[in-house]
Amino acid sequence: MTRRRDLEHHRQSLGEIREIMNSMKTLAFMETRKLNRFLQAQQTVVASIEAVAADFLDFHADTLPEAGDSIPVILAIGTERGFCGNFNQSVVDYLESAFDDRISGKPFVIAVGGKLHSLLDREKLAATFIDGAGVVEEIASVLQAMVQELSELQQQHGLLTVYALHHSGNDGIAMQKLLPPFQQLPRQDKRHTYPPMLHLSPPQFMLELTEHYLFAALHAILYSSLMAENQNRMTHLESAVNHLDDQSQELERRCRAMRQEEIIEEIEVILLSSSSLDEADNRRRPSETGKTATASADRFDIPTRGDLS
């Protein structure tokens, strides 16, 4: 009985955990619906800025800054919350390979997200840690912290080459070069005959366009990473909920089996008790029969063998 009650209590606890995880999965789904609108709008903004930059660079390619002797900086975007599988570990693995294959020199790392901080090797990386975003409303504060860190690094080391390492939905992990800007734009023939009319000098226009581009691109990267995080969380929690359902069903099956055993034991006890009562009745029955016969003889004055003699 005690063991079955323990199993019932364990199954009840699993049910409560299952409800919590299912609620977390629902919240992650709601966040993806909200992020989808923000991400689409921000990607449109980035594409528009890149189109403007392409038209501008057709006539003013000399304003495009060169990397030169710059300090490489990696913005590694992780997560602030857990329950998202190997999301952060994959960022760390990609980051370690970036030291050897993709980036020359020792980069400075700005790690975003509390769960990513605990996985990074502080001895190997010259890293700064800032908090990440749990929901879309927190992205603005994260972006402000990132820009502040970049500004301080620029003041200390001069020109920076900035990369963003982040999850990008179905495309997996991406390493995107942000500064110097527009390096990824394809070189093609001029699409326009006349240069764009500018109210600023070409270098000044390029500088301000770079600021707008960096602001928009970082927004899109943070939205994309948070979207991928919540999608991973949904998948991870779905697997966890299914596993809990399987465990709960197994515990329910074991509880039913133990209850059946208890019923069988109770029936056996009842049968044994009934058998003992029958045996006791059988032992009492002969003496009671003799007493009944004597009482009948006395009542009807039936002579005994001694009287007849």
C-alpha positions, 0 to 999 in steps of 0.5 A, a space after each residue: 500500500 505504501 509503495 503504491 501511494 509513493 508511486 501515485 505521489 510521484 505520478 502527481 508530481 510529474 503531472 505538475 511538472 508537465 503542466 509547467 513545461 507545457 505552459 512554458 512551451 505555450 509562452 515560447 510559441 506566443 513569443 515566436 508569433 510576436 517575433 515573426 512580425 518584428 523580424 520580417 519588418 526589420 529584415 525589410 529595413 536591412 534590405 532597403 539600407 543595403 539596396 541604398 548602399 549598393 546604389 551609392 557604392 556604384 559611384 562612390 566605392 572609394 568611401 567604403 572603409 577598409 579593415 586595415 590593422 583593426 581589432 576583430 570583435 565577435 558578438 556571440 549571441 546566446 540565451 538568457 534562459 534555458 530549456 533550449 537544447 544545445 543552443 548555447 553549446 553550438 555557439 561555443 563550438 562554432 566560436 572555438 573553431 572561428 579562432 583557427 579557421 575564420 578570423 586572423 588574430 585573437 578576437 575580443 568576444 562580447 558574449 550575450 546571454 547568461 547561459 552562454 557565459 557559463 560555457 565560455 572559457 574565461 582563460 582562453 577568451 578576452 570576453 565581456 559578458 552582458 545580459 541577453 533578452 528573454 522577450 522581445 521587449 528587452 532587446 532594446 536594452 541589450 542593443 544599448 549595452 552592446 553598442 556601449 561595449 563597442 564604443 569603449 573598445 573603439 576608444 581603446 583600440 581604434 578601428 574594429 572589425 565586428 562579426 556577429 555570431 548568432 543562430 539564424 532560424 532554419 539556416 543554423 549558425 551564421 557568422 555575419 560581418 558587420 564592420 566594415 559595412 557592406 563587404 558582403 554586397 555583390 559587385 556588379 555593373 552600374 544599374 544607374 546612369 547618374 549618381 544619386 543626389 546627396 545633401 551630404 558629402 559622400 564620406 559623411 553620407 557613408 558614415 551616417 548610412 553605416 550607423 543606420 545599417 549597424 543599428 538595423 542589422 543588430 536589431 535583425 540579428 537579435 530578433 533572429 536569435 531570439 526567434 531561433 531560441 524560442 523555436 528550439 525551446 518549443 522543440 525541447 519542451 515538446 520532447 520533455 512533455 512527451 517523455 513525462 507523458 510516457 513516464 506518467 503512463 508507465 507509473 499509472 500502469 504500475 499503480 494499476 498492477 499493484 492495486 490488482 495485487 492488493 485486491 487479490 491479497 485482500 480476497 485471499 485473506 477473506 477466503 482464508 478467514 471464511 475457511 477458518 470460520 467453516 472449520 470452527 463451525 464444523 468442530 462445534 456442530 457434533 457436540 451441539 447435536 448430542 445436546 439437542 438429542 438429550 434435551 428432546 428425550 427429557 422433554 418427551 419422557 422417552 425411557 432410557 435403556 436403564 429404565 427398561 431393565 
